[in-house]
Amino acid sequence: MEPDDLLCYCFHVTHRKVMNFARIHRPEVPSQLSECGGAGTGCGWCVPFLRQCFDAVQQESSPEIQISAEEYAARRAAYLQDGRTRGSSDSDEMDSDSDEMDSDEMDSDEMDSDEMDSNG
């Protein structure tokens, strides 16, 4: 990846901009790179690459993003086509799990009150 290639397509943030931001502002955690033009807060595709940039700055080295701009764009398109966007599958699963747990808890609460009514 070249310095002027887009790293975050959602917000049009280049690799150079992220690296300069990281060198100047010295974020303490990778998520603070989102302060660089919103990078990483859209579809989520660039988050692993932002982590590579963060790690490189922490180690005072150059990031090793060994992928062409064309390949990067093609993989991102496939990522979006598969519907894998930031938090889409994880949050949906968590929501359905919590809904099931809530209904299970309600059933046990109802059973407890039914038992008390029949015993009392």
N, C-alpha and C positions, 0 to 999 in steps of 0.2 A: 504494500500500500504506500502510495506517495503522499507527501505532506499536504498537498492541496486536494486530495481525494476526500469525498464526503465520508465521514464516520457515522454521523447521525443524519439519516435521510429525512426523518420526520421534521427536524428543525434546521436542516441545512448547515450542520456544524462540521467543519473540516477536521481532519486528523491534526493538522498544524495548530489549529485554534485550541483543540483540547490539550495538546502537549504544552503549548505556551501557557495556557491557563494553569495547568498542573504545576509547571515549573515556577511560575510567579506566585500563585496563591497557596501552594503546598497543602492541598487538602489532607485531612487526617484519615479519612475513609473514602473508598471509591465513590460512594453515593454523592459525595460533595461535588463531583465533576458535573452533576446535573445543573449546577450554578453556571456552567459554561453554556449559555444559550439554550438551556433545557435539555441538553444531550442526555439520552437514556430514559427520558420520561414519556416517550411516545409509545411505539410498538414494543420496545424492549430488545429488539434485535442487536443493537450496538452495545448492550450492557457488558457482555463478556470481553469485548474489544476495549471498552472503557477501562475495565479492570486491568487489562494488559498495559494500557497507557499509565494507569496509576502505579502499577507494580514497577514499571520501567523508571518512572520518575523517582520512586522511593529508593530504587537501587542505583540511581544516577546512571542509567544506561538507556539505550534506544529500544523502543518497543519492537518486538519481533512479530509484526503482523504480516505474515508471508502469504498474502493473497492479493491478487490483482483487483483493481477497482471493478472490472467487469464481473469477475467471479463473485466478489463481495455483493454487488448489486443483484446478481442472479440468485444467490443463496438467500438474500433478504426477501426477494420476490417469492421464492418457494416457501419461505417461513410464513409470510403473510397469507399466501394462497392456502396453506394448510390450516390457517386460522389460529396459528400460535402467536398470539400477541401477549403483551405484558399482562400477566395475572389472569388471563382468560380461563385457562383450565384449572389452575390451582384454586382460585377463589370460588369457581363454580363447585368444585368438589367439596371445598370446605363448607360452603353454604348448604349443600345437600346433606352433608354429615351432621351439621349442627341442627338442621331441621329434623332429621331423624332422631337425634338425641333428645330434642325438645319434646317430640311426640311420645318417645319412650318414657321420658321423665313424667309427662303428664299422665300416661297410662298408669304408672306405678303410684302416683299421687292419688289418682281416682280410686285405685284398688285399696289404698290405705284408708281413704275416707269411707269407702263402701264397707270395708271390714269393720271399721269403728261403728258405723251405723247398725250393722247386724249384731255386733257384740254389745252394743251399748244400750 
